[in-house]
Amino acid sequence: MKKKWKIVILIALLVLVAGGVFASIKISERGVVIVQTGKVSRTDLTAVVTASGEIKPKTYINIGASQGPAPITAILVREGDHVRKGQVLARLENVQPEADLKMQQAALNSALADSSASEANVKSLEDNIAVAQAQVDHDRADLAQKKIDLKRNQDLFDAKLISAQDFEAKKVAYDLALATLLESEKKVDQAKAEQAQASAQLGSAQKKVAQEEAMVSRTANVLSQFDAVAPLDGVVTNLPVRVGETVVPGIQSSTSSIIMTIADMSIITAEVHVDETDIVSVKMDQPAEVTIDAIPNRTFKGRVTEIGDTAIVRSTGVAASQSQTSSQEAKDFKVVIALDIPQDLVRPGLSCTAKITTATRSHVLAIPIQALTIRQKGQLTQPKPGQKQPVLDPAAQKAAKEELQGVFVVNNGKADFREVKTGITGATDIEVLNGLKDGDQLVTGSYQVIRTLRNEAKVKVDNKGPVAPSSPAAS
């Protein structure tokens, strides 16, 4: 019996000791937070902005009706055809403008005929002036001769060598020659007046010709606008109409005003919408990689060539300044990326995703993104158990609510909050500019722990991954 009691007492003592040890362990672990950790390390980082959009040609033009409304009488191309600048693509009904052109051409021909007749009349009158001037020259010479004869006969008459009858005859002949010269000079003046009048008529006829030529040019231009002509070399990417349909000019974004779309496929772009929080990082000429949904397993290189200045409301797709929706809605900015891609490989409108490299850093201090957290300054100096919360004045209360960005460093079994400044963000890590050194052990999980962990709290590191559930045995 004594031996039996000794064994019972020994077992009881062992149980008491084990219970005491277990209780002491539990008491010592009271308030300890289980955390997962990572380390500060040096690595290469690349900041990437991801955005989605669609493939578009750099230049595309919607061909519409500039005259009308008018039905389509001919479509001379098919969707997908390559066209040259100046090529006629389609024709609209042009009976009236064609008749107007013929009428204006007839009026021009009539004006040209009148001008030619006036020009011939002016030439004839110029010839008449020359003939009349020649007659004046002849009559002036004859008058000079008659004047000499009169003077000679005057001298003979004064010397009583000729009779008075002969002298009077010479005087009459002189007077007749003088009258004839005056008449010839008047004929020259009359011919010049007729020529001036004919010249004025010719000028009027020529102005009439210029007017009719302008009308012909105008009507010819109107007629030409009933032909849809390619404004550039490109590809027909959209042909929504058929022969016989009526197109209406002057209505933007209306299906009834667009005959077809011509795209210059020599330069292919990806037009993507970048979130407003990322657009500040996007700069001109930054490299990008673009994937196209319709072409899997291939990535195409490109560079940023255009950055929009106007915000676009995501829910409506229109400029924020023109949108009637709430200004608090998410907004995007248009970014255009020129691609190095064969033009025959893609079509406009294909969906794509772009990854724009906005920054790169080599061998920099980096930490896991999930290690970052935000704490108010007042939360970092909580009173110890049993101490009362001090009463703060308004300025101190405001200072206590200041938010700090930082991480928790595991230091001697405690979580030590360190304020940090960050640089670029990679896929899983973020650059640290100050506050940490290479090899520091950081609290990286769990998410709930990082959100609720208090400064100088006791922590226990457990980096074991979750155990995967065993698969059921095959039946």
Secondary structure, 3 states (H helix, E strand, C coil): CHHHHHHHHHHHHHHHHHHHHHHHHHHHCCCCEEEEEEECEEEEEEEEEEEEEEEEEEEEEEEECCCCCEEEEEECCCCCCEECCCCEEEEECCHHHHHHHHHHHHHHHHHHHHHHHHHHHHHHHHHHHHHHHHHHHHHHHHHHHHHHHHHHHHHHHHCCCCCHHHHHHHHHHHHHHHHHHHHHHHHHHHHHHHHHHHHHHHHHHHHHHHHHHHHHHHHHHHHHCCEEECCCCEEEEECCCCCCCEECCCCCCCCCCEEEEEEEEEEEEEEEEEECCCHHHCCCCCEEEEEECCEEEEEEEEEEEEECCCCEECCCCCECCCCCCCCCCCEEEEEEEEECCCHHHCCCCCEEEEEEEEEEEEEEEEEEHHHCEEEEHHHHHCCCCCCCCCCCCHHHHHHHCCEEEEEEEEECCEEEEEECEEEEECCCEEEEEECCCCCCEEEEECHHHHHHCCCCCEEEECCCCCCCCCCCCCC
